[in-house]
Amino acid sequence: MPVYERETVVDAPFDEVWEFHSRASGLEALTPDWMNLRVESSVGPDGEPDPEVLETGSKVEATVAPFGVAPRQRWVSYIAAREEGEGEATFRDEMLRGPFPKWVHTHTFEAVDGGTRVHDRVEYELPVVRGLLGPLGRIGFEPMFRYRHRKTRELLE
């Protein structure tokens, strides 16, 4: 299965970076405008709407319309795991419904000299539409994650 990875160090305290990424509002802030993301709902593991923190068992329903040229696509993510330790943390979201046959995104955070290391690892399968790769193919990962990491630094440093 293909894997995409990107890493950066943010000149900000670990706790602030971790907290920012633990909320649905963080997802909205870090998604490029060209994705046309709308978070339709988020639900905690206990069914609570709009939880403050996306704990294990939370679900986020969103729609995207990359570049505004295709119909909106529904994307449902599930927080499958979330762990926090001294100076390190991780959470993993898995796509339950959306444009990819498989999407597992592991977010890792580590306190380091100079701030917080942010590491994204995505295991995915590309959609195939009439023999062609779907519009959100691998080529879109690099600009999307470059934006996410640049925006994280911009917002938190």
Biotite code that builds the C-alpha atoms (Angstrom):
import biotite.structure as struc

atoms = struc.array([
    struc.Atom([0.000, 0.000, 0.000], chain_id="A", res_id=1, res_name="MET", atom_name="CA", element="C"),
    struc.Atom([1.378, 3.460, -0.867], chain_id="A", res_id=2, res_name="PRO", atom_name="CA", element="C"),
    struc.Atom([2.485, 5.751, 1.958], chain_id="A", res_id=3, res_name="VAL", atom_name="CA", element="C"),
    struc.Atom([2.924, 9.524, 2.005], chain_id="A", res_id=4, res_name="TYR", atom_name="CA", element="C"),
    struc.Atom([4.922, 11.216, 4.795], chain_id="A", res_id=5, res_name="GLU", atom_name="CA", element="C"),
    struc.Atom([5.808, 14.793, 5.674], chain_id="A", res_id=6, res_name="ARG", atom_name="CA", element="C"),
    struc.Atom([7.469, 16.278, 8.733], chain_id="A", res_id=7, res_name="GLU", atom_name="CA", element="C"),
    struc.Atom([8.280, 19.732, 10.069], chain_id="A", res_id=8, res_name="THR", atom_name="CA", element="C"),
    struc.Atom([9.384, 21.345, 13.320], chain_id="A", res_id=9, res_name="VAL", atom_name="CA", element="C"),
    struc.Atom([7.149, 24.088, 14.664], chain_id="A", res_id=10, res_name="VAL", atom_name="CA", element="C"),
    struc.Atom([8.733, 26.675, 16.956], chain_id="A", res_id=11, res_name="ASP", atom_name="CA", element="C"),
    struc.Atom([5.923, 26.335, 19.517], chain_id="A", res_id=12, res_name="ALA", atom_name="CA", element="C"),
    struc.Atom([5.385, 24.397, 22.744], chain_id="A", res_id=13, res_name="PRO", atom_name="CA", element="C"),
    struc.Atom([4.315, 20.778, 22.408], chain_id="A", res_id=14, res_name="PHE", atom_name="CA", element="C"),
    struc.Atom([1.122, 21.282, 24.455], chain_id="A", res_id=15, res_name="ASP", atom_name="CA", element="C"),
    struc.Atom([-0.098, 24.094, 22.195], chain_id="A", res_id=16, res_name="GLU", atom_name="CA", element="C"),
    struc.Atom([0.590, 22.175, 18.986], chain_id="A", res_id=17, res_name="VAL", atom_name="CA", element="C"),
    struc.Atom([-1.067, 19.007, 20.318], chain_id="A", res_id=18, res_name="TRP", atom_name="CA", element="C"),
    struc.Atom([-4.130, 20.885, 21.573], chain_id="A", res_id=19, res_name="GLU", atom_name="CA", element="C"),
    struc.Atom([-4.552, 22.715, 18.257], chain_id="A", res_id=20, res_name="PHE", atom_name="CA", element="C"),
    struc.Atom([-4.520, 19.454, 16.285], chain_id="A", res_id=21, res_name="HIS", atom_name="CA", element="C"),
    struc.Atom([-6.945, 17.788, 18.708], chain_id="A", res_id=22, res_name="SER", atom_name="CA", element="C"),
    struc.Atom([-9.926, 19.870, 17.585], chain_id="A", res_id=23, res_name="ARG", atom_name="CA", element="C"),
    struc.Atom([-12.129, 19.907, 14.484], chain_id="A", res_id=24, res_name="ALA", atom_name="CA", element="C"),
    struc.Atom([-11.334, 23.626, 14.184], chain_id="A", res_id=25, res_name="SER", atom_name="CA", element="C"),
    struc.Atom([-7.683, 22.641, 13.642], chain_id="A", res_id=26, res_name="GLY", atom_name="CA", element="C"),
    struc.Atom([-8.705, 20.543, 10.646], chain_id="A", res_id=27, res_name="LEU", atom_name="CA", element="C"),
    struc.Atom([-10.595, 23.496, 9.185], chain_id="A", res_id=28, res_name="GLU", atom_name="CA", element="C"),
    struc.Atom([-7.705, 25.896, 9.765], chain_id="A", res_id=29, res_name="ALA", atom_name="CA", element="C"),
    struc.Atom([-5.167, 23.556, 8.142], chain_id="A", res_id=30, res_name="LEU", atom_name="CA", element="C"),
    struc.Atom([-7.095, 22.605, 5.018], chain_id="A", res_id=31, res_name="THR", atom_name="CA", element="C"),
    struc.Atom([-6.221, 24.653, 1.933], chain_id="A", res_id=32, res_name="PRO", atom_name="CA", element="C"),
    struc.Atom([-8.986, 26.842, 0.533], chain_id="A", res_id=33, res_name="ASP", atom_name="CA", element="C"),
    struc.Atom([-8.796, 24.999, -2.813], chain_id="A", res_id=34, res_name="TRP", atom_name="CA", element="C"),
    struc.Atom([-10.185, 21.882, -1.078], chain_id="A", res_id=35, res_name="MET", atom_name="CA", element="C"),
    struc.Atom([-13.413, 23.774, -0.255], chain_id="A", res_id=36, res_name="ASN", atom_name="CA", element="C"),
    struc.Atom([-13.775, 21.856, 3.016], chain_id="A", res_id=37, res_name="LEU", atom_name="CA", element="C"),
    struc.Atom([-16.923, 22.104, 5.109], chain_id="A", res_id=38, res_name="ARG", atom_name="CA", element="C"),
    struc.Atom([-17.100, 20.268, 8.427], chain_id="A", res_id=39, res_name="VAL", atom_name="CA", element="C"),
    struc.Atom([-20.742, 19.243, 8.485], chain_id="A", res_id=40, res_name="GLU", atom_name="CA", element="C"),
    struc.Atom([-20.636, 17.675, 11.956], chain_id="A", res_id=41, res_name="SER", atom_name="CA", element="C"),
    struc.Atom([-18.375, 16.225, 14.606], chain_id="A", res_id=42, res_name="SER", atom_name="CA", element="C"),
    struc.Atom([-19.540, 13.810, 17.275], chain_id="A", res_id=43, res_name="VAL", atom_name="CA", element="C"),
    struc.Atom([-17.669, 12.554, 20.310], chain_id="A", res_id=44, res_name="GLY", atom_name="CA", element="C"),
    struc.Atom([-17.478, 8.868, 21.278], chain_id="A", res_id=45, res_name="PRO", atom_name="CA", element="C"),
    struc.Atom([-20.409, 9.383, 23.654], chain_id="A", res_id=46, res_name="ASP", atom_name="CA", element="C"),
    struc.Atom([-22.577, 10.968, 20.942], chain_id="A", res_id=47, res_name="GLY", atom_name="CA", element="C"),
    struc.Atom([-21.923, 14.524, 22.136], chain_id="A", res_id=48, res_name="GLU", atom_name="CA", element="C"),
    struc.Atom([-22.090, 16.976, 19.197], chain_id="A", res_id=49, res_name="PRO", atom_name="CA", element="C"),
    struc.Atom([-19.121, 19.253, 18.543], chain_id="A", res_id=50, res_name="ASP", atom_name="CA", element="C"),
    struc.Atom([-16.782, 17.871, 21.228], chain_id="A", res_id=51, res_name="PRO", atom_name="CA", element="C"),
    struc.Atom([-14.010, 20.162, 22.384], chain_id="A", res_id=52, res_name="GLU", atom_name="CA", element="C"),
    struc.Atom([-11.412, 17.413, 21.787], chain_id="A", res_id=53, res_name="VAL", atom_name="CA", element="C"),
    struc.Atom([-11.594, 14.652, 19.182], chain_id="A", res_id=54, res_name="LEU", atom_name="CA", element="C"),
    struc.Atom([-11.077, 11.607, 21.406], chain_id="A", res_id=55, res_name="GLU", atom_name="CA", element="C"),
    struc.Atom([-10.826, 7.988, 20.266], chain_id="A", res_id=56, res_name="THR", atom_name="CA", element="C"),
    struc.Atom([-14.218, 7.052, 18.847], chain_id="A", res_id=57, res_name="GLY", atom_name="CA", element="C"),
    struc.Atom([-15.081, 10.553, 17.588], chain_id="A", res_id=58, res_name="SER", atom_name="CA", element="C"),
    struc.Atom([-16.382, 10.983, 14.046], chain_id="A", res_id=59, res_name="LYS", atom_name="CA", element="C"),
    struc.Atom([-16.056, 13.958, 11.746], chain_id="A", res_id=60, res_name="VAL", atom_name="CA", element="C"),
    struc.Atom([-18.306, 14.312, 8.704], chain_id="A", res_id=61, res_name="GLU", atom_name="CA", element="C"),
    struc.Atom([-17.100, 16.766, 6.108], chain_id="A", res_id=62, res_name="ALA", atom_name="CA", element="C"),
    struc.Atom([-17.539, 17.530, 2.450], chain_id="A", res_id=63, res_name="THR", atom_name="CA", element="C"),
    struc.Atom([-14.865, 18.596, -0.014], chain_id="A", res_id=64, res_name="VAL", atom_name="CA", element="C"),
    struc.Atom([-14.998, 19.935, -3.556], chain_id="A", res_id=65, res_name="ALA", atom_name="CA", element="C"),
    struc.Atom([-11.383, 20.214, -4.754], chain_id="A", res_id=66, res_name="PRO", atom_name="CA", element="C"),
    struc.Atom([-10.917, 23.298, -6.912], chain_id="A", res_id=67, res_name="PHE", atom_name="CA", element="C"),
    struc.Atom([-14.716, 23.631, -7.012], chain_id="A", res_id=68, res_name="GLY", atom_name="CA", element="C"),
    struc.Atom([-14.848, 21.657, -10.263], chain_id="A", res_id=69, res_name="VAL", atom_name="CA", element="C"),
    struc.Atom([-16.506, 18.461, -9.070], chain_id="A", res_id=70, res_name="ALA", atom_name="CA", element="C"),
    struc.Atom([-19.603, 17.732, -7.025], chain_id="A", res_id=71, res_name="PRO", atom_name="CA", element="C"),
    struc.Atom([-19.029, 17.830, -3.260], chain_id="A", res_id=72, res_name="ARG", atom_name="CA", element="C"),
    struc.Atom([-17.698, 14.547, -1.930], chain_id="A", res_id=73, res_name="GLN", atom_name="CA", element="C"),
    struc.Atom([-18.587, 13.315, 1.531], chain_id="A", res_id=74, res_name="ARG", atom_name="CA", element="C"),
    struc.Atom([-15.710, 12.358, 3.813], chain_id="A", res_id=75, res_name="TRP", atom_name="CA", element="C"),
    struc.Atom([-16.370, 10.605, 7.118], chain_id="A", res_id=76, res_name="VAL", atom_name="CA", element="C"),
    struc.Atom([-13.373, 10.126, 9.422], chain_id="A", res_id=77, res_name="SER", atom_name="CA", element="C"),
    struc.Atom([-13.163, 8.121, 12.614], chain_id="A", res_id=78, res_name="TYR", atom_name="CA", element="C"),
    struc.Atom([-10.572, 8.745, 15.330], chain_id="A", res_id=79, res_name="ILE", atom_name="CA", element="C"),
    struc.Atom([-9.345, 5.178, 15.707], chain_id="A", res_id=80, res_name="ALA", atom_name="CA", element="C"),
    struc.Atom([-6.589, 5.846, 18.248], chain_id="A", res_id=81, res_name="ALA", atom_name="CA", element="C"),
    struc.Atom([-5.309, 8.677, 20.419], chain_id="A", res_id=82, res_name="ARG", atom_name="CA", element="C"),
    struc.Atom([-2.400, 8.486, 22.851], chain_id="A", res_id=83, res_name="GLU", atom_name="CA", element="C"),
    struc.Atom([-0.559, 11.131, 24.824], chain_id="A", res_id=84, res_name="GLU", atom_name="CA", element="C"),
    struc.Atom([2.594, 10.778, 26.890], chain_id="A", res_id=85, res_name="GLY", atom_name="CA", element="C"),
    struc.Atom([5.268, 13.070, 28.290], chain_id="A", res_id=86, res_name="GLU", atom_name="CA", element="C"),
    struc.Atom([6.358, 15.226, 25.345], chain_id="A", res_id=87, res_name="GLY", atom_name="CA", element="C"),
    struc.Atom([4.841, 12.979, 22.696], chain_id="A", res_id=88, res_name="GLU", atom_name="CA", element="C"),
    struc.Atom([1.418, 12.209, 21.317], chain_id="A", res_id=89, res_name="ALA", atom_name="CA", element="C"),
    struc.Atom([-0.291, 10.582, 18.377], chain_id="A", res_id=90, res_name="THR", atom_name="CA", element="C"),
    struc.Atom([-3.703, 10.126, 16.900], chain_id="A", res_id=91, res_name="PHE", atom_name="CA", element="C"),
    struc.Atom([-4.906, 8.147, 13.925], chain_id="A", res_id=92, res_name="ARG", atom_name="CA", element="C"),
    struc.Atom([-7.944, 8.889, 11.824], chain_id="A", res_id=93, res_name="ASP", atom_name="CA", element="C"),
    struc.Atom([-9.378, 6.437, 9.339], chain_id="A", res_id=94, res_name="GLU", atom_name="CA", element="C"),
    struc.Atom([-11.698, 7.277, 6.484], chain_id="A", res_id=95, res_name="MET", atom_name="CA", element="C"),
    struc.Atom([-14.990, 5.422, 6.803], chain_id="A", res_id=96, res_name="LEU", atom_name="CA", element="C"),
    struc.Atom([-16.452, 6.993, 3.679], chain_id="A", res_id=97, res_name="ARG", atom_name="CA", element="C"),
    struc.Atom([-14.926, 9.204, 1.052], chain_id="A", res_id=98, res_name="GLY", atom_name="CA", element="C"),
    struc.Atom([-13.021, 9.481, -2.191], chain_id="A", res_id=99, res_name="PRO", atom_name="CA", element="C"),
    struc.Atom([-10.295, 6.937, -1.332], chain_id="A", res_id=100, res_name="PHE", atom_name="CA", element="C"),
    struc.Atom([-10.799, 3.177, -0.999], chain_id="A", res_id=101, res_name="PRO", atom_name="CA", element="C"),
    struc.Atom([-8.417, 3.381, 1.975], chain_id="A", res_id=102, res_name="LYS", atom_name="CA", element="C"),
    struc.Atom([-7.063, 6.324, 3.988], chain_id="A", res_id=103, res_name="TRP", atom_name="CA", element="C"),
    struc.Atom([-5.307, 5.959, 7.351], chain_id="A", res_id=104, res_name="VAL", atom_name="CA", element="C"),
    struc.Atom([-3.694, 9.172, 8.610], chain_id="A", res_id=105, res_name="HIS", atom_name="CA", element="C"),
    struc.Atom([-1.366, 8.983, 11.620], chain_id="A", res_id=106, res_name="THR", atom_name="CA", element="C"),
    struc.Atom([-0.440, 12.319, 13.214], chain_id="A", res_id=107, res_name="HIS", atom_name="CA", element="C"),
    struc.Atom([2.603, 12.225, 15.508], chain_id="A", res_id=108, res_name="THR", atom_name="CA", element="C"),
    struc.Atom([3.851, 15.057, 17.730], chain_id="A", res_id=109, res_name="PHE", atom_name="CA", element="C"),
    struc.Atom([7.110, 15.154, 19.682], chain_id="A", res_id=110, res_name="GLU", atom_name="CA", element="C"),
    struc.Atom([8.699, 17.829, 21.853], chain_id="A", res_id=111, res_name="ALA", atom_name="CA", element="C"),
    struc.Atom([12.186, 18.528, 20.466], chain_id="A", res_id=112, res_name="VAL", atom_name="CA", element="C"),
    struc.Atom([14.825, 21.220, 20.849], chain_id="A", res_id=113, res_name="ASP", atom_name="CA", element="C"),
    struc.Atom([13.408, 24.176, 18.992], chain_id="A", res_id=114, res_name="GLY", atom_name="CA", element="C"),
    struc.Atom([9.735, 23.272, 19.419], chain_id="A", res_id=115, res_name="GLY", atom_name="CA", element="C"),
    struc.Atom([7.522, 20.414, 18.319], chain_id="A", res_id=116, res_name="THR", atom_name="CA", element="C"),
    struc.Atom([8.089, 17.894, 15.541], chain_id="A", res_id=117, res_name="ARG", atom_name="CA", element="C"),
    struc.Atom([4.889, 17.293, 13.554], chain_id="A", res_id=118, res_name="VAL", atom_name="CA", element="C"),
    struc.Atom([4.840, 14.158, 11.415], chain_id="A", res_id=119, res_name="HIS", atom_name="CA", element="C"),
    struc.Atom([2.052, 13.069, 9.070], chain_id="A", res_id=120, res_name="ASP", atom_name="CA", element="C"),
    struc.Atom([1.908, 9.531, 7.684], chain_id="A", res_id=121, res_name="ARG", atom_name="CA", element="C"),
    struc.Atom([-0.869, 8.563, 5.293], chain_id="A", res_id=122, res_name="VAL", atom_name="CA", element="C"),
    struc.Atom([-1.460, 5.026, 4.073], chain_id="A", res_id=123, res_name="GLU", atom_name="CA", element="C"),
    struc.Atom([-3.833, 5.145, 1.127], chain_id="A", res_id=124, res_name="TYR", atom_name="CA", element="C"),
    struc.Atom([-5.249, 3.542, -1.967], chain_id="A", res_id=125, res_name="GLU", atom_name="CA", element="C"),
    struc.Atom([-6.040, 5.768, -4.917], chain_id="A", res_id=126, res_name="LEU", atom_name="CA", element="C"),
    struc.Atom([-9.494, 5.711, -6.471], chain_id="A", res_id=127, res_name="PRO", atom_name="CA", element="C"),
    struc.Atom([-9.777, 4.576, -10.059], chain_id="A", res_id=128, res_name="VAL", atom_name="CA", element="C"),
    struc.Atom([-12.478, 6.128, -12.188], chain_id="A", res_id=129, res_name="VAL", atom_name="CA", element="C"),
    struc.Atom([-12.947, 4.586, -15.648], chain_id="A", res_id=130, res_name="ARG", atom_name="CA", element="C"),
    struc.Atom([-9.298, 3.556, -15.683], chain_id="A", res_id=131, res_name="GLY", atom_name="CA", element="C"),
    struc.Atom([-8.004, 6.957, -14.587], chain_id="A", res_id=132, res_name="LEU", atom_name="CA", element="C"),
    struc.Atom([-6.773, 8.031, -11.194], chain_id="A", res_id=133, res_name="LEU", atom_name="CA", element="C"),
    struc.Atom([-9.325, 10.006, -9.212], chain_id="A", res_id=134, res_name="GLY", atom_name="CA", element="C"),
    struc.Atom([-8.989, 13.801, -8.916], chain_id="A", res_id=135, res_name="PRO", atom_name="CA", element="C"),
    struc.Atom([-7.520, 13.639, -5.417], chain_id="A", res_id=136, res_name="LEU", atom_name="CA", element="C"),
    struc.Atom([-4.627, 11.421, -6.447], chain_id="A", res_id=137, res_name="GLY", atom_name="CA", element="C"),
    struc.Atom([-1.147, 11.442, -5.000], chain_id="A", res_id=138, res_name="ARG", atom_name="CA", element="C"),
    struc.Atom([-0.223, 14.561, -6.907], chain_id="A", res_id=139, res_name="ILE", atom_name="CA", element="C"),
    struc.Atom([-2.489, 16.572, -4.604], chain_id="A", res_id=140, res_name="GLY", atom_name="CA", element="C"),
    struc.Atom([-0.890, 15.282, -1.387], chain_id="A", res_id=141, res_name="PHE", atom_name="CA", element="C"),
    struc.Atom([2.298, 17.327, -1.603], chain_id="A", res_id=142, res_name="GLU", atom_name="CA", element="C"),
    struc.Atom([0.696, 20.784, -1.931], chain_id="A", res_id=143, res_name="PRO", atom_name="CA", element="C"),
    struc.Atom([-1.990, 19.904, 0.617], chain_id="A", res_id=144, res_name="MET", atom_name="CA", element="C"),
    struc.Atom([0.454, 18.731, 3.288], chain_id="A", res_id=145, res_name="PHE", atom_name="CA", element="C"),
    struc.Atom([2.990, 21.453, 2.485], chain_id="A", res_id=146, res_name="ARG", atom_name="CA", element="C"),
    struc.Atom([0.152, 23.928, 3.146], chain_id="A", res_id=147, res_name="TYR", atom_name="CA", element="C"),
    struc.Atom([-0.835, 22.136, 6.398], chain_id="A", res_id=148, res_name="ARG", atom_name="CA", element="C"),
    struc.Atom([2.701, 22.297, 7.781], chain_id="A", res_id=149, res_name="HIS", atom_name="CA", element="C"),
    struc.Atom([3.313, 25.882, 6.664], chain_id="A", res_id=150, res_name="ARG", atom_name="CA", element="C"),
    struc.Atom([-0.040, 26.961, 8.133], chain_id="A", res_id=151, res_name="LYS", atom_name="CA", element="C"),
    struc.Atom([0.718, 25.167, 11.425], chain_id="A", res_id=152, res_name="THR", atom_name="CA", element="C"),
    struc.Atom([3.943, 27.183, 11.733], chain_id="A", res_id=153, res_name="ARG", atom_name="CA", element="C"),
    struc.Atom([2.169, 30.398, 10.736], chain_id="A", res_id=154, res_name="GLU", atom_name="CA", element="C"),
    struc.Atom([-0.632, 29.962, 13.289], chain_id="A", res_id=155, res_name="LEU", atom_name="CA", element="C"),
    struc.Atom([1.380, 28.651, 16.222], chain_id="A", res_id=156, res_name="LEU", atom_name="CA", element="C"),
    struc.Atom([4.842, 30.203, 16.055], chain_id="A", res_id=157, res_name="GLU", atom_name="CA", element="C"),
])
